[in-house]
């Protein structure tokens, strides 16, 4: 029993890893074949009922140990008679299905499916679960057993349910991770056009990615470089401030406070210093399998935005003169309290202007607000 539990735990760990690495789903399918004592099995997208005659084209099309040509024949002909797919009372996400759930009375097409496709391959027993309905079809987890394996026991059904539900959670987590990564990529690409450098860091503080602008300045050692994958200030006296900023933003207890922190990195040849700020994202993304994900974003901006940009921001978001003056300071960036002092207004007045900026830009934090003001069209959603 301990061996069975250990093997199950190992497979569950693998399923968790597959949320961040879709290439592992094939190995997951192989592992579940062993757990279910199945002759063949698959995790794949079953097309919607209105259009079931197409093979899946996504990363989830892993179908193992079926005979040559049987997958093609299924989608081209036999899928129309699959009673587990075409009976609405059975096509329920989250329910474990076996041959015991198959209706006693079958249509001619269903009998053909059983005799000419299922039994023709030696499949006598099935254990399956529809994981979730998606825009591109129903994600299906199905394993076929031969006569020697027999019908699934209650214990096997319970174990399969654990595996299927874990797979479903992993797929959903993977979807969210990829969506967050795509949104981050879209934002960094838009910032390339505004001379804003964006660098992403992992939980260990190593650089995971960089926008084109950031790649260029790192390569030129323009105030900032990398050493063994970590950020390094070109001007040594600036290293302490940089280390403090990175350490602070990666601290799960203090990461959100780093949004208001800004340092300056000196550049060669006396050029104006970079203004460097950071935001934690490791607590804004789902907690599932995030060890390999982005944990923080570093942004670097050139010294002074021009008057033309101020006019564009005012027109785009309908800002009043007072709101625009605060916005221009925040994108330098200047901390909120210092901005209020520079504008010679009370903290309450500045707070009122900040709330108006949030409302007009559809944002909720200063870093999100700055990105929105700079890009004009892309909101920061992690």
PALUMLO-184448 format. One record per residue: residue number from 1; residue in three letters; chain; x negated, y, z negated of N, C-alpha, C in turn. Coordinates in pm, whole numbers, plus 50000, padded with zeros to 5 digits. Layout:
loza  vexmar  zaro  n.u  n.v  n.w  ca.u  ca.v  ca.w  c.u  c.v  c.w
NUM  ALA  A  X  Y  Z  X  Y  Z  X  Y  Z
...
This chain:
loza  vexmar  zaro  n.u  n.v  n.w  ca.u  ca.v  ca.w  c.u  c.v  c.w
1  UNK  A  49917  49880  50000  50000  50000  50000  49913  50126  50000
2  UNK  A  49802  50121  49924  49713  50236  49921  49654  50263  50059
3  UNK  A  49622  50155  50132  49567  50171  50267  49668  50235  50360
4  UNK  A  49794  50190  50351  49900  50247  50434  49917  50395  50404
5  UNK  A  49917  50430  50275  49935  50570  50238  49817  50654  50285
6  UNK  A  49696  50599  50275  49578  50673  50321  49585  50698  50471
7  UNK  A  49626  50595  50547  49638  50611  50692  49745  50714  50727
8  UNK  A  49855  50712  50652  49961  50810  50676  49910  50951  50647
9  UNK  A  49839  50968  50537  49785  51100  50503  49688  51149  50610
10  UNK  A  49606  51060  50663  49511  51098  50769  49584  51145  50894
11  UNK  A  49692  51075  50927  49770  51115  51045  49839  51248  51021
12  UNK  A  49889  51270  50900  49953  51398  50868  49851  51512  50877
13  UNK  A  49728  51486  50833  49623  51588  50846  49596  51618  50993
14  UNK  A  49593  51513  51075  49569  51531  51218  49682  51612  51282
15  UNK  A  49805  51585  51241  49920  51661  51293  49904  51809  51256
16  UNK  A  49861  51835  51133  49838  51973  51092  49733  52040  51178
17  UNK  A  49624  51969  51208  49520  52025  51294  49571  52051  51435
18  UNK  A  49665  51968  51482  49718  51983  51618  49797  52113  51634
19  UNK  A  49842  52172  51524  49914  52300  51535  49823  52408  51591
20  UNK  A  49693  52399  51562  49598  52498  51614  49522  52448  51736
21  UNK  A  49523  52316  51761  49450  52258  51874  49541  52161  51949
22  UNK  A  49614  52209  52049  49710  52123  52121  49648  51998  52183
23  UNK  A  49516  51999  52206  49452  51882  52265  49462  51760  52174
24  UNK  A  49490  51780  52046  49497  51669  51951  49629  51593  51957
25  UNK  A  49728  51644  52031  49858  51577  52032  49850  51437  52093
26  UNK  A  49760  51416  52186  49744  51281  52241  49698  51184  52133
27  UNK  A  49601  51227  52053  49554  51142  51944  49663  51120  51840
28  UNK  A  49744  51222  51816  49858  51205  51725  49950  51095  51777
29  UNK  A  49981  51099  51907  50068  50997  51967  50007  50858  51950
30  UNK  A  49876  50846  51970  49809  50717  51953  49820  50668  51808
31  UNK  A  49803  50759  51713  49813  50721  51571  49952  50672  51537
32  UNK  A  50053  50742  51588  50191  50703  51555  50225  50569  51619
33  UNK  A  50165  50538  51733  50183  50403  51791  50144  50297  51689
34  UNK  A  50033  50319  51619  49989  50224  51519  50082  50218  51400
35  UNK  A  50127  50334  51353  50218  50336  51237  50349  50265  51266
36  UNK  A  50397  50277  51389  50528  50220  51423  50519  50080  51483
37  UNK  A  50395  50028  51498  50373  49898  51563  50443  49895  51699
38  UNK  A  50430  50007  51771  50501  50022  51899  50412  49981  52015
39  UNK  A  50478  49937  52122  50407  49901  52245  50380  50023  52331
40  UNK  A  50465  50124  52323  50449  50246  52402  50518  50359  52327
41  UNK  A  50478  50483  52357  50540  50596  52289  50504  50727  52353
42  UNK  A  50573  50831  52311  50551  50961  52375  50598  51074  52286
43  UNK  A  50534  51189  52305  50589  51317  52258  50595  51404  52383
44  UNK  A  50713  51447  52420  50729  51518  52547  50854  51604  52544
45  UNK  A  50862  51693  52642  50980  51778  52656  51078  51713  52754
46  UNK  A  51194  51681  52702  51302  51628  52785  51378  51747  52841
47  UNK  A  51387  51756  52974  51456  51869  53036  51599  51882  52989
48  UNK  A  51657  52001  52999  51796  52020  52957  51890  51932  53037
49  UNK  A  52006  51895  52981  52099  51805  53050  52135  51849  53191
50  UNK  A  52140  51980  53214  52177  52027  53348  52068  52002  53450
51  UNK  A  51946  51979  53402  51834  51958  53494  51735  51860  53432
52  UNK  A  51775  51733  53412  51688  51640  53343  51587  51571  53434
53  UNK  A  51593  51598  53564  51515  51519  53659  51379  51582  53691
54  UNK  A  51317  51637  53591  51185  51692  53615  51090  51647  53504
55  UNK  A  50969  51618  53542  50871  51578  53443  50824  51701  53366
56  UNK  A  50790  51684  53239  50743  51798  53160  50610  51848  53212
57  UNK  A  50592  51978  53208  50468  52038  53257  50392  52106  53144
58  UNK  A  50431  52082  53019  50367  52149  52907  50264  52059  52842
59  UNK  A  50199  52113  52740  50097  52039  52669  50155  51919  52594
60  UNK  A  50286  51911  52580  50347  51804  52501  50379  51679  52583
61  UNK  A  50337  51674  52708  50368  51557  52790  50269  51444  52769
62  UNK  A  50266  51384  52650  50176  51273  52620  50257  51144  52613
63  UNK  A  50240  51057  52713  50316  50934  52724  50218  50818  52738
64  UNK  A  50215  50730  52640  50111  50628  52634  50166  50487  52649
65  UNK  A  50093  50406  52725  50114  50261  52739  50236  50222  52820
66  UNK  A  50296  50314  52892  50401  50277  52985  50336  50222  53112
67  UNK  A  50404  50128  53178  50349  50068  53298  50339  50167  53413
68  UNK  A  50255  50133  53511  50235  50219  53628  50367  50246  53700
69  UNK  A  50395  50372  53719  50516  50410  53793  50642  50420  53710
70  UNK  A  50639  50370  53586  50762  50371  53507  50801  50511  53460
71  UNK  A  50704  50597  53435  50737  50735  53394  50804  50808  53509
72  UNK  A  50746  50795  53631  50807  50859  53747  50948  50808  53772
73  UNK  A  50965  50677  53761  51098  50620  53788  51199  50665  53684
74  UNK  A  51153  50686  53560  51245  50733  53456  51300  50870  53492
75  UNK  A  51212  50966  53523  51257  51101  53551  51330  51111  53685
76  UNK  A  51297  51025  53779  51360  51031  53910  51497  50963  53913
77  UNK  A  51517  50866  53823  51642  50790  53834  51703  50752  53700
78  UNK  A  51625  50687  53613  51685  50622  53495  51725  50718  53384
79  UNK  A  51668  50841  53383  51702  50935  53277  51852  50962  53273
80  UNK  A  51918  50953  53387  52062  50979  53392  52142  50876  53313
81  UNK  A  52081  50759  53287  52151  50655  53213  52098  50632  53073
82  UNK  A  52012  50720  53026  51958  50704  52891  52063  50744  52789
83  UNK  A  52122  50647  52717  52232  50682  52626  52188  50769  52509
84  UNK  A  52061  50760  52469  52014  50840  52357  52005  50987  52394
85  UNK  A  51983  51015  52523  51969  51152  52570  52104  51212  52607
86  UNK  A  52188  51133  52669  52311  51187  52728  52434  51179  52638
87  UNK  A  52420  51121  52521  52531  51118  52425  52511  51231  52324
88  UNK  A  52595  51335  52328  52577  51450  52238  52571  51411  52091
89  UNK  A  52646  51307  52051  52648  51268  51911  52514  51208  51866
90  UNK  A  52431  51167  51961  52300  51112  51927  52189  51215  51944
91  UNK  A  52208  51311  52032  52104  51411  52061  52108  51520  51955
92  UNK  A  52074  51483  51834  52079  51574  51720  51938  51587  51662
93  UNK  A  51877  51704  51668  51742  51722  51613  51735  51682  51466
94  UNK  A  51628  51610  51429  51605  51575  51290  51662  51442  51247
95  UNK  A  51728  51369  51336  51789  51241  51300  51705  51127  51357
96  UNK  A  51671  51029  51275  51597  50913  51322  51693  50819  51393
97  UNK  A  51658  50782  51516  51741  50694  51597  51672  50560  51618
98  UNK  A  51750  50453  51615  51703  50321  51654  51808  50260  51746
99  UNK  A  51778  50138  51792  51874  50072  51881  52007  50046  51811
100  UNK  A  52009  50050  51676  52134  50031  51603  52231  50146  51625
101  UNK  A  52178  50261  51667  52263  50378  51691  52320  50380  51832
102  UNK  A  52274  50291  51918  52322  50289  52057  52467  50242  52061
103  UNK  A  52552  50309  52136  52693  50269  52144  52708  50126  52194
104  UNK  A  52809  50057  52142  52833  49918  52183  52881  49911  52327
105  UNK  A  52958  50012  52366  53012  50015  52503  52930  50112  52586
106  UNK  A  52865  50060  52691  52779  50142  52775  52838  50159  52914
107  UNK  A  52810  50271  52976  52851  50294  53114  52761  50211  53206
108  UNK  A  52798  50207  53335  52718  50131  53431  52576  50185  53439
109  UNK  A  52561  50319  53438  52428  50379  53445  52347  50348  53319
110  UNK  A  52414  50346  53205  52345  50315  53080  52301  50169  53076
111  UNK  A  52384  50079  53124  52346  49938  53129  52226  49918  53223
112  UNK  A  52225  49993  53333  52112  49985  53425  51984  50034  53358
113  UNK  A  51994  50142  53282  51877  50193  53210  51822  50087  53116
114  UNK  A  51910  50023  53038  51867  49923  52940  51804  49802  53009
115  UNK  A  51870  49751  53113  51823  49627  53176  51703  49650  53268
116  UNK  A  51712  49755  53351  51612  49771  53456  51495  49863  53419
117  UNK  A  51507  49937  53310  51394  50021  53270  51341  49981  53133
118  UNK  A  51429  49978  53034  51385  49946  52898  51339  49800  52886
119  UNK  A  51431  49708  52907  51398  49567  52887  51301  49514  52992
120  UNK  A  51303  49575  53110  51209  49531  53216  51065  49553  53174
121  UNK  A  51039  49646  53082  50904  49671  53032  50876  49595  52902
122  UNK  A  50973  49515  52858  50956  49439  52735  50990  49515  52610
123  UNK  A  51059  49629  52626  51098  49710  52510  51231  49658  52456
124  UNK  A  51228  49610  52332  51350  49559  52270  51404  49650  52160
125  UNK  A  51315  49729  52103  51354  49812  51989  51296  49952  52008
126  UNK  A  51364  50050  51952  51321  50189  51964  51330  50258  51830
127  UNK  A  51242  50354  51807  51254  50445  51694  51217  50583  51746
128  UNK  A  51305  50679  51726  51287  50809  51793  51350  50920  51711
129  UNK  A  51310  51042  51745  51372  51161  51685  51359  51277  51783
130  UNK  A  51470  51348  51804  51464  51474  51879  51418  51581  51779
131  UNK  A  51303  51641  51808  51243  51733  51710  51310  51870  51712
132  UNK  A  51325  51929  51830  51381  52064  51839  51424  52094  51980
133  UNK  A  51525  52178  51992  51569  52229  52122  51492  52357  52150
134  UNK  A  51432  52363  52271  51353  52478  52313  51411  52531  52443
135  UNK  A  51361  52647  52485  51409  52704  52610  51380  52612  52728
136  UNK  A  51268  52538  52720  51229  52453  52832  51269  52308  52813
137  UNK  A  51350  52277  52713  51399  52141  52695  51400  52100  52550
138  UNK  A  51423  51970  52526  51426  51914  52392  51295  51840  52365
139  UNK  A  51226  51878  52260  51102  51811  52224  51137  51676  52161
140  UNK  A  51085  51571  52221  51128  51435  52188  51010  51351  52141
141  UNK  A  51032  51274  52034  50932  51187  51974  50990  51047  51980
142  UNK  A  50940  50959  52067  51003  50829  52089  50899  50719  52101
143  UNK  A  50926  50604  52036  50834  50490  52037  50912  50361  52055
144  UNK  A  50865  50278  52151  50932  50154  52188  50853  50034  52134
145  UNK  A  50926  49939  52072  50866  49819  52015  50911  49697  52095
146  UNK  A  50822  49598  52102  50860  49476  52173  50933  49381  52079
147  UNK  A  50971  49267  52132  51051  49172  52054  50977  49122  51932
148  UNK  A  50845  49101  51946  50766  49048  51835  50761  49145  51718
149  UNK  A  50760  49274  51746  50754  49373  51639  50883  49379  51559
150  UNK  A  50994  49345  51622  51123  49347  51554  51177  49486  51533
151  UNK  A  51294  49492  51471  51357  49621  51444  51285  49691  51329
152  UNK  A  51291  49823  51327  51225  49902  51223  51294  49881  51089
153  UNK  A  51213  49862  50985  51268  49848  50850  51302  49986  50795
154  UNK  A  51370  49985  50681  51403  50112  50616  51276  50188  50579
155  UNK  A  51175  50115  50533  51048  50180  50497  50982  50241  50620
156  UNK  A  50986  50172  50733  50928  50224  50857  51005  50345  50907
157  UNK  A  51137  50340  50893  51218  50455  50934  51184  50577  50849
158  UNK  A  51165  50556  50718  51132  50668  50629  50994  50724  50664
159  UNK  A  50897  50637  50693  50764  50682  50729  50766  50758  50861
160  UNK  A  50843  50707  50957  50854  50774  51087  50917  50912  51070
161  UNK  A  51016  50923  50983  51081  51052  50960  50981  51153  50905
162  UNK  A  50892  51109  50815  50789  51197  50761  50698  51247  50873
163  UNK  A  50656  51154  50961  50566  51190  51070  50635  51284  51169
164  UNK  A  50759  51255  51202  50831  51336  51300  50854  51478  51248
165  UNK  A  50892  51489  51122  50916  51622  51066  50786  51702  51056
166  UNK  A  50676  51633  51024  50547  51701  51021  50510  51749  51161
167  UNK  A  50535  51666  51262  50507  51706  51400  50589  51828  51439
168  UNK  A  50713  51830  51399  50800  51943  51432  50749  52072  51367
169  UNK  A  50709  52063  51241  50655  52181  51173  50527  52229  51241
170  UNK  A  50443  52133  51282  50317  52169  51346  50339  52238  51480
171  UNK  A  50436  52189  51556  50466  52251  51686  50515  52395  51664
172  UNK  A  50604  52414  51568  50655  52548  51541  50543  52641  51493
173  UNK  A  50457  52589  51404  50345  52670  51356  50252  52706  51470
174  UNK  A  50226  52609  51559  50142  52636  51675  50200  52743  51765
175  UNK  A  50332  52738  51783  50399  52840  51864  50378  52978  51804
176  UNK  A  50391  52988  51672  50376  53118  51607  50231  53166  51615
177  UNK  A  50136  53075  51599  49996  53114  51608  49962  53165  51747
178  UNK  A  50010  53094  51850  49980  53136  51986  50051  53267  52021
179  UNK  A  50171  53286  51967  50240  53412  51991  50165  53528  51927
180  UNK  A  50118  53507  51803  50042  53612  51735  49913  53642  51811
181  UNK  A  49846  53535  51859  49722  53556  51934  49748  53632  52063
182  UNK  A  49860  53599  52130  49893  53669  52254  49924  53815  52230
183  UNK  A  49996  53844  52120  50026  53983  52088  49899  54060  52055
184  UNK  A  49808  53994  51982  49682  54060  51948  49600  54087  52074
185  UNK  A  49598  53989  52166  49523  54007  52290  49581  54121  52372
186  UNK  A  49715  54128  52379  49778  54236  52456  49742  54372  52398
187  UNK  A  49737  54379  52264  49703  54506  52201  49559  54545  52228
188  UNK  A  49466  54448  52214  49326  54481  52236  49302  54523  52380
189  UNK  A  49371  54461  52475  49354  54498  52615  49403  54640  52639
190  UNK  A  49515  54675  52576  49565  54810  52595  49470  54913  52534
191  UNK  A  49406  54875  52423  49314  54968  52358  49186  54988  52438
192  UNK  A  49152  54893  52525  49034  54909  52610  49042  55036  52693
193  UNK  A  49163  55076  52730  49181  55193  52814  49172  55323  52735
194  UNK  A  49160  55311  52604  49158  55431  52520  49026  55445  52444
195  UNK  A  48924  55371  52488  48794  55375  52422  48804  55340  52275
196  UNK  A  48891  55246  52243  48901  55195  52107  48846  55053  52108
197  UNK  A  48744  55028  52027  48683  54895  52021  48753  54813  51913
198  UNK  A  48788  54689  51945  48857  54602  51852  48778  54473  51837
199  UNK  A  48750  54435  51714  48676  54313  51684  48757  54231  51584
200  UNK  A  48773  54102  51611  48846  54015  51518  48747  53928  51442
201  UNK  A  48777  53904  51315  48691  53824  51228  48767  53704  51175
202  UNK  A  48696  53593  51153  48755  53477  51088  48745  53490  50938
203  UNK  A  48797  53391  50868  48795  53395  50721  48652  53398  50666
204  UNK  A  48557  53342  50741  48419  53340  50695  48343  53468  50729
205  UNK  A  48411  53565  50789  48348  53691  50822  48276  53692  50956
206  UNK  A  48279  53581  51028  48212  53575  51158  48304  53631  51267
207  UNK  A  48242  53689  51367  48317  53746  51479  48382  53636  51560
208  UNK  A  48513  53648  51583  48586  53550  51663  48619  53603  51802
209  UNK  A  48630  53733  51818  48664  53790  51948  48638  53940  51948
210  UNK  A  48637  53996  52069  48613  54140  52082  48675  54188  52212
211  UNK  A  48728  54310  52210  48777  54371  52332  48658  54405  52422
212  UNK  A  48687  54440  52546  48577  54471  52640  48493  54590  52589
213  UNK  A  48562  54690  52534  48488  54805  52481  48396  54762  52367
214  UNK  A  48447  54675  52279  48367  54628  52167  48249  54543  52215
215  UNK  A  48273  54458  52314  48164  54376  52368  48052  54464  52423
216  UNK  A  48090  54572  52490  47989  54661  52549  47906  54730  52441
217  UNK  A  47970  54780  52336  47894  54852  52234  47808  54755  52153
218  UNK  A  47857  54631  52130  47775  54532  52059  47652  54496  52141
219  UNK  A  47672  54478  52272  47559  54443  52359  47456  54556  52364
220  UNK  A  47504  54680  52360  47414  54796  52366  47359  54835  52229
221  UNK  A  47405  54764  52124  47367  54798  51986  47398  54946  51958
222  UNK  A  47518  54984  52000  47563  55123  51987  47624  55144  51849
223  UNK  A  47538  55146  51749  47585  55166  51611  47619  55037  51541
224  UNK  A  47652  54932  51618  47692  54805  51559  47640  54691  51646
225  UNK  A  47601  54582  51583  47552  54464  51655  47597  54340  51578
226  UNK  A  47560  54223  51627  47589  54099  51557  47458  54025  51530
227  UNK  A  47456  53955  51419  47341  53872  51383  47394  53743  51323
228  UNK  A  47365  53631  51390  47418  53501  51348  47570  53504  51335
229  UNK  A  47633  53576  51426  47779  53579  51429  47844  53679  51338
230  UNK  A  47765  53752  51259  47821  53849  51165  47786  53991  51208
231  UNK  A  47869  54085  51165  47847  54224  51203  47727  54283  51128
232  UNK  A  47649  54364  51200  47531  54426  51141  47523  54570  51188
233  UNK  A  47507  54661  51094  47491  54802  51128  47352  54824  51187
234  UNK  A  47345  54894  51300  47216  54921  51363  47132  55014  51275
235  UNK  A  47199  55108  51209  47129  55198  51117  47134  55132  50979
236  UNK  A  47022  55077  50928  47023  54997  50805  47094  55060  50686
237  UNK  A  47081  55191  50661  47151  55248  50544  47303  55233  50549
238  UNK  A  47360  55208  50669  47506  55193  50681  47553  55051  50648
239  UNK  A  47459  54957  50630  47497  54818  50613  47579  54794  50487
240  UNK  A  47541  54861  50379  47612  54841  50253  47760  54878  50266
241  UNK  A  47789  54991  50331  47929  55032  50349  48004  54934  50439
242  UNK  A  47935  54886  50544  47998  54789  50634  48028  54659  50561
243  UNK  A  47933  54608  50483  47956  54485  50408  48072  54500  50310
244  UNK  A  48080  54617  50247  48187  54641  50152  48323  54642  50223
245  UNK  A  48330  54706  50339  48455  54710  50414  48499  54571  50455
246  UNK  A  48407  54492  50512  48441  54357  50557  48479  54269  50439
247  UNK  A  48400  54275  50331  48432  54194  50214  48566  54228  50154
248  UNK  A  48599  54356  50154  48726  54400  50097  48845  54352  50181
249  UNK  A  48833  54363  50313  48946  54326  50398  48966  54175  50402
250  UNK  A  48861  54096  50374  48874  53951  50373  48917  53897  50238
251  UNK  A  48921  53982  50137  48965  53941  50004  49118  53931  50004
252  UNK  A  49174  53809  49984  49320  53795  49988  49393  53883  49888
253  UNK  A  49326  53917  49777  49391  54000  49674  49387  54148  49707
254  UNK  A  49294  54189  49794  49275  54332  49818  49290  54371  49963
255  UNK  A  49318  54273  50050  49315  54298  50193  49403  54410  50241
256  UNK  A  49521  54424  50183  49613  54526  50233  49562  54666  50203
257  UNK  A  49490  54683  50092  49438  54815  50059  49337  54861  50162
258  UNK  A  49275  54767  50234  49171  54805  50328  49225  54885  50446
259  UNK  A  49358  54886  50464  49414  54962  50574  49383  55111  50561
260  UNK  A  49364  55158  50440  49340  55301  50421  49191  55332  50411
261  UNK  A  49106  55231  50425  48962  55251  50409  48898  55275  50545
262  UNK  A  48811  55371  50550  48741  55404  50674  48596  55436  50641
263  UNK  A  48506  55388  50723  48365  55423  50708  48316  55481  50841
264  UNK  A  48198  55538  50838  48138  55590  50960  48005  55520  50985
265  UNK  A  47983  55480  51109  47857  55417  51147  47781  55510  51240
266  UNK  A  47658  55542  51201  47577  55629  51284  47534  55559  51413
267  UNK  A  47518  55638  51519  47485  55586  51651  47349  55640  51696
268  UNK  A  47288  55574  51793  47157  55621  51841  47165  55759  51906
269  UNK  A  47051  55824  51909  47033  55949  51982  47123  56061  51931
270  UNK  A  47162  56053  51806  47237  56161  51745  47380  56178  51793
271  UNK  A  47433  56076  51862  47572  56087  51908  47668  56082  51788
272  UNK  A  47790  56134  51803  47886  56134  51691  47911  55992  51639
273  UNK  A  47924  55981  51509  47940  55851  51446  48071  55784  51486
274  UNK  A  48068  55650  51485  48192  55574  51501  48274  55584  51372
275  UNK  A  48404  55592  51386  48494  55581  51272  48547  55438  51270
276  UNK  A  48517  55363  51165  48546  55220  51159  48649  55194  51049
277  UNK  A  48755  55125  51084  48856  55088  50984  48890  54941  51002
278  UNK  A  48963  54885  50906  48991  54741  50908  49131  54714  50857
279  UNK  A  49186  54602  50902  49317  54558  50853  49314  54407  50837
280  UNK  A  49372  54357  50728  49380  54214  50703  49500  54157  50777
281  UNK  A  49481  54044  50843  49595  53977  50907  49615  53836  50854
282  UNK  A  49523  53785  50774  49534  53645  50730  49654  53621  50641
283  UNK  A  49708  53729  50579  49828  53709  50497  49954  53752  50571
284  UNK  A  49941  53789  50700  50057  53830  50777  50101  53721  50873
285  UNK  A  50015  53620  50891  50047  53508  50979  50094  53390  50896
286  UNK  A  50162  53291  50958  50204  53173  50883  50084  53105  50818
287  UNK  A  50104  53047  50700  49994  52988  50625  49952  52852  50679
288  UNK  A  50026  52796  50773  50001  52660  50821  49877  52656  50910
289  UNK  A  49773  52582  50867  49653  52558  50948  49588  52687  50998
290  UNK  A  49573  52783  50908  49515  52910  50952  49364  52919  50932
291  UNK  A  49301  52812  50883  49158  52819  50858  49080  52853  50985
292  UNK  A  49136  52819  51101  49068  52848  51226  49118  52978  51290
293  UNK  A  49199  53052  51221  49260  53170  51281  49190  53300  51247
294  UNK  A  49236  53405  51310  49184  53539  51283  49227  53583  51144
295  UNK  A  49134  53643  51068  49165  53687  50933  49165  53838  50918
296  UNK  A  49094  53907  51006  49086  54053  50994  49056  54114  51130
297  UNK  A  49096  54240  51144  49071  54315  51267  48995  54442  51231
298  UNK  A  48883  54464  51300  48803  54584  51283  48827  54674  51404
299  UNK  A  48858  54801  51381  48876  54895  51492  48773  55007  51481
300  UNK  A  48720  55048  51597  48622  55156  51602  48669  55257  51704
301  UNK  A  48671  55384  51663  48723  55488  51751  48619  55597  51769
302  UNK  A  48625  55659  51887  48538  55773  51916  48580  55893  51831
303  UNK  A  48497  55995  51819  48520  56101  51721  48652  56175  51729
304  UNK  A  48678  56249  51831  48795  56336  51828  48888  56312  51945
305  UNK  A  49013  56278  51922  49109  56271  52032  49138  56410  52086
306  UNK  A  49153  56422  52213  49170  56553  52276  49309  56609  52264
307  UNK  A  49321  56734  52306  49451  56801  52301  49551  56733  52394
308  UNK  A  49502  56677  52505  49593  56610  52599  49661  56492  52532
309  UNK  A  49585  56419  52451  49645  56305  52382  49751  56351  52284
310  UNK  A  49727  56464  52216  49825  56516  52122  49955  56549  52195
311  UNK  A  49943  56609  52313  50063  56642  52391  50140  56516  52430
312  UNK  A  50065  56412  52470  50130  56286  52509  50202  56224  52391
313  UNK  A  50137  56222  52275  50200  56163  52156  50325  56240  52117
314  UNK  A  50318  56371  52120  50433  56451  52082  50551  56425  52175
315  UNK  A  50522  56416  52305  50629  56394  52403  50683  56252  52394
316  UNK  A  50595  56153  52374  50637  56012  52371  50727  55983  52254
317  UNK  A  50694  56037  52136  50767  56000  52016  50856  56111  51961
318  UNK  A  50858  56226  52029  50944  56336  51983  50900  56392  51850
319  UNK  A  50770  56414  51833  50717  56459  51704  50730  56611  51689
320  UNK  A  50761  56651  51567  50760  56794  51535  50614  56838  51520
321  UNK  A  50585  56968  51522  50446  57015  51503  50384  56964  51374
322  UNK  A  50462  56964  51265  50408  56918  51137  50376  56769  51142
323  UNK  A  50465  56692  51201  50441  56548  51213  50321  56520  51302
324  UNK  A  50307  56597  51410  50194  56578  51501  50062  56609  51431
325  UNK  A  50059  56715  51350  49934  56748  51280  49891  56634  51187
326  UNK  A  49988  56575  51117  49956  56461  51031  49911  56341  51114
327  UNK  A  49980  56317  51225  49945  56204  51311  49803  56216  51363
328  UNK  A  49763  56337  51403  49630  56357  51458  49522  56331  51353
329  UNK  A  49551  56363  51229  49453  56333  51125  49445  56183  51097
330  UNK  A  49560  56117  51096  49561  55974  51065  49486  55891  51169
331  UNK  A  49489  55936  51297  49419  55858  51399  49271  55893  51408
332  UNK  A  49222  55986  51322  49077  56015  51327  48991  55896  51289
333  UNK  A  49015  55820  51181  49124  55825  51085  49083  55896  50957
334  UNK  A  49182  55955  50892  49165  56020  50762  49263  55954  50666
335  UNK  A  49221  55926  50545  49310  55868  50445  49427  55963  50419
336  UNK  A  49540  55907  50380  49663  55985  50366  49646  56101  50269
337  UNK  A  49587  56076  50152  49575  56182  50052  49486  56296  50104
338  UNK  A  49377  56259  50172  49289  56361  50228  49361  56441  50337
339  UNK  A  49444  56371  50416  49520  56439  50521  49612  56544  50462
340  UNK  A  49679  56509  50351  49768  56606  50286  49690  56729  50239
341  UNK  A  49569  56705  50186  49487  56816  50139  49443  56905  50254
342  UNK  A  49403  56843  50367  49360  56922  50482  49473  57006  50538
343  UNK  A  49595  56952  50533  49710  57024  50586  49762  57128  50487
344  UNK  A  49709  57121  50363  49750  57215  50259  49899  57203  50229
345  UNK  A  49944  57077  50220  50083  57050  50184  50084  56955  50066
346  UNK  A  50196  56950  49995  50205  56859  49881  50209  56714  49930
347  UNK  A  50177  56623  49838  50182  56481  49871  50324  56440  49912
348  UNK  A  50425  56499  49844  50564  56465  49875  50600  56509  50016
349  UNK  A  50555  56628  50056  50583  56677  50191  50514  56588  50296
350  UNK  A  50386  56555  50269  50314  56469  50362  50381  56332  50370
351  UNK  A  50429  56281  50256  50497  56152  50255  50623  56157  50339
352  UNK  A  50695  56270  50334  50816  56286  50415  50781  56282  50564
353  UNK  A  50672  56351  50600  50629  56348  50741  50588  56206  50783
354  UNK  A  50521  56133  50691  50476  55997  50722  50596  55905  50745
355  UNK  A  50698  55919  50660  50819  55838  50678  50884  55868  50813
356  UNK  A  50883  55993  50854  50940  56030  50983  50859  55967  51097
357  UNK  A  50726  55965  51081  50641  55900  51183  50671  55751  51192
358  UNK  A  50688  55686  51078  50722  55544  51079  50855  55521  51153
359  UNK  A  50953  55604  51122  51085  55588  51182  51081  55610  51333
360  UNK  A  51008  55713  51377  51006  55746  51520  50922  55649  51602
361  UNK  A  50828  55583  51539  50742  55487  51612  50782  55343  51587
362  UNK  A  50877  55318  51496  50919  55182  51467  50812  55101  51397
363  UNK  A  50733  55164  51309  50624  55096  51241  50647  55098  51090
364  UNK  A  50560  55024  51018  50580  55011  50874  50454  55032  50792
365  UNK  A  50339  55049  50854  50214  55070  50782  50124  55163  50860
366  UNK  A  50021  55217  50793  49937  55317  50858  49858  55260  50975
367  UNK  A  49804  55138  50959  49729  55078  51070  49820  55052  51189
368  UNK  A  49938  54999  51162  50035  54975  51269  50074  55107  51335
369  UNK  A  50092  55209  51255  50127  55341  51307  50018  55395  51399
370  UNK  A  49892  55384  51357  49782  55437  51437  49774  55364  51571
371  UNK  A  49785  55231  51568  49781  55155  51693  49895  55197  51785
372  UNK  A  50012  55216  51728  50129  55257  51806  50106  55396  51867
373  UNK  A  50052  55489  51790  50027  55624  51840  49923  55623  51952
374  UNK  A  49821  55538  51937  49714  55534  52036  49756  55465  52165
375  UNK  A  49834  55358  52152  49872  55283  52273  49996  55341  52339
376  UNK  A  50082  55402  52260  50203  55461  52316  50314  55363  52343
377  UNK  A  50282  55235  52372  50386  55138  52409  50379  55009  52333
378  UNK  A  50264  54977  52271  50248  54846  52209  50246  54859  52058
379  UNK  A  50338  54789  51992  50343  54790  51847  50262  54674  51792
380  UNK  A  50198  54697  51679  50111  54595  51617  50195  54501  51535
381  UNK  A  50211  54376  51581  50292  54280  51508  50210  54154  51485
382  UNK  A  50165  54129  51365  50087  54009  51336  50163  53926  51236
